[in-house]
Amino acid sequence: WFWTALTRTTNFKNIRLILGKAPIPIYNRRPFVEVCNKKIENYKRYDEASGYYHGTDVEKHIYADANFVKKLLSECDCECPHCGVALQLNCVGDSNDGWTLDRLDNNNGHYKHNCQILCRFCNCEKSER
């Protein structure tokens, strides 16, 4: 069955070989959490500069955090919900297949009720419309 899986795949990024115990999902590993926290701090700085975030106690509880991002990634199976590309989870910078938090309403900050996971490419495409 292994040979069949390899010959029928359309994207080698989606192949996983598991030997022994199932691996820890990458979004529960330390490097991802560090990248995630760094991205969220950048979102927060942007939102503060734009007047969307003021640091109140209520805002701190509804603002996107690492656990929220993990939940979204788990729900979409680490693929962009818009185009289906496998998201690069430890990616910082200009990679088109890195994950981003897209704001549903760009007049509000990166709050949990206002965010979805998209790859960087789809997020940029959406903002250019």
C-alpha positions as CSV (number, residue, x, y, z in Angstrom):
1,W,0.0,0.0,0.0
2,F,3.0,2.3,0.6
3,W,4.0,2.2,-3.1
4,T,0.4,2.8,-4.2
5,A,0.2,5.9,-1.9
6,L,3.4,7.3,-3.3
7,T,2.4,6.8,-6.9
8,R,-1.0,8.3,-6.5
9,T,-0.2,11.4,-4.6
10,T,-0.4,14.8,-6.2
11,N,1.5,16.6,-3.5
12,F,4.5,15.0,-1.8
13,K,4.2,17.5,1.1
14,N,1.1,15.6,2.2
15,I,2.9,12.2,2.6
16,R,3.7,11.3,6.2
17,L,5.7,8.3,7.2
18,I,5.0,7.2,10.8
19,L,7.3,4.7,12.5
20,G,6.5,3.7,16.0
21,K,4.4,6.2,18.0
22,A,2.5,8.9,16.3
23,P,4.6,12.1,16.2
24,I,3.6,15.2,18.2
25,P,1.8,17.6,16.0
26,I,4.2,20.3,15.0
27,Y,1.9,23.0,16.3
28,N,2.5,21.6,19.8
29,R,6.3,21.9,19.5
30,R,8.4,24.7,21.0
31,P,9.7,26.2,17.7
32,F,6.1,26.7,16.4
33,V,4.9,28.2,19.7
34,E,7.8,30.7,19.6
35,V,7.1,31.6,15.9
36,C,3.4,31.9,16.7
37,N,4.0,34.2,19.7
38,K,6.3,36.4,17.6
39,K,3.7,36.7,14.8
40,I,1.0,37.5,17.3
41,E,3.1,40.2,18.9
42,N,3.6,41.7,15.5
43,Y,-0.1,41.6,14.8
44,K,-0.7,43.3,18.2
45,R,1.8,46.1,17.4
46,Y,0.2,46.7,14.1
47,D,-3.3,46.8,15.7
48,E,-2.1,49.2,18.4
49,A,-0.5,51.5,15.8
50,S,-3.8,51.4,13.8
51,G,-6.0,52.1,16.8
52,Y,-7.6,48.6,16.8
53,Y,-6.1,47.4,20.1
54,H,-5.8,49.2,23.4
55,G,-4.6,46.5,25.8
56,T,-7.7,46.5,28.1
57,D,-8.4,43.3,30.1
58,V,-11.4,42.4,28.0
59,E,-9.3,42.8,24.8
60,K,-6.6,40.6,26.2
61,H,-9.1,37.7,26.6
62,I,-10.5,37.9,23.1
63,Y,-7.3,38.7,21.2
64,A,-5.8,35.9,19.1
65,D,-3.2,33.8,21.0
66,A,-1.1,30.7,20.3
67,N,-3.9,28.3,21.6
68,F,-6.4,29.9,19.2
69,V,-4.0,29.5,16.3
70,K,-3.4,25.9,17.2
71,K,-7.1,25.3,17.2
72,L,-7.6,26.9,13.8
73,L,-4.6,24.9,12.3
74,S,-6.0,21.7,13.8
75,E,-9.5,22.4,12.3
76,C,-8.1,23.0,8.8
77,D,-5.6,20.1,9.0
78,C,-2.7,22.6,8.5
79,E,-3.9,23.4,5.0
80,C,-5.0,26.8,3.7
81,P,-8.8,26.7,3.7
82,H,-8.9,28.9,0.6
83,C,-6.4,27.2,-1.8
84,G,-5.5,23.9,0.0
85,V,-1.7,24.4,0.1
86,A,0.1,22.7,3.0
87,L,0.9,25.5,5.4
88,Q,4.5,26.0,6.5
89,L,4.1,26.3,10.3
90,N,7.5,27.6,11.4
91,C,7.8,30.1,8.7
92,V,8.6,33.8,9.4
93,G,8.9,36.3,6.5
94,D,7.9,36.3,2.9
95,S,7.1,32.6,2.2
96,N,3.8,32.4,0.3
97,D,2.8,29.1,2.0
98,G,3.4,30.4,5.5
99,W,0.3,30.7,7.7
100,T,-1.2,34.1,8.5
101,L,-4.1,35.4,10.6
102,D,-6.5,37.0,8.1
103,R,-8.9,39.6,9.5
104,L,-12.4,39.1,8.3
105,D,-13.2,42.8,8.9
106,N,-10.1,45.0,8.3
107,N,-11.6,47.7,10.4
108,N,-11.1,45.6,13.5
109,G,-8.0,44.0,15.1
110,H,-6.8,40.4,15.2
111,Y,-9.5,39.2,17.7
112,K,-10.6,35.6,17.8
113,H,-14.0,36.3,16.3
114,N,-12.4,38.3,13.5
115,C,-9.7,35.9,12.3
116,Q,-9.2,33.0,10.0
117,I,-6.1,31.1,9.0
118,L,-4.9,31.6,5.4
119,C,-1.6,31.1,3.6
120,R,0.3,34.4,3.0
121,F,-0.4,34.3,-0.7
122,C,-4.2,34.0,-0.3
123,N,-4.2,36.7,2.4
124,C,-2.3,39.1,0.1
125,E,-4.5,38.3,-2.8
126,K,-7.6,39.0,-0.7
127,S,-6.2,42.4,0.5
128,E,-5.5,43.5,-3.1
129,R,-9.2,43.2,-4.1
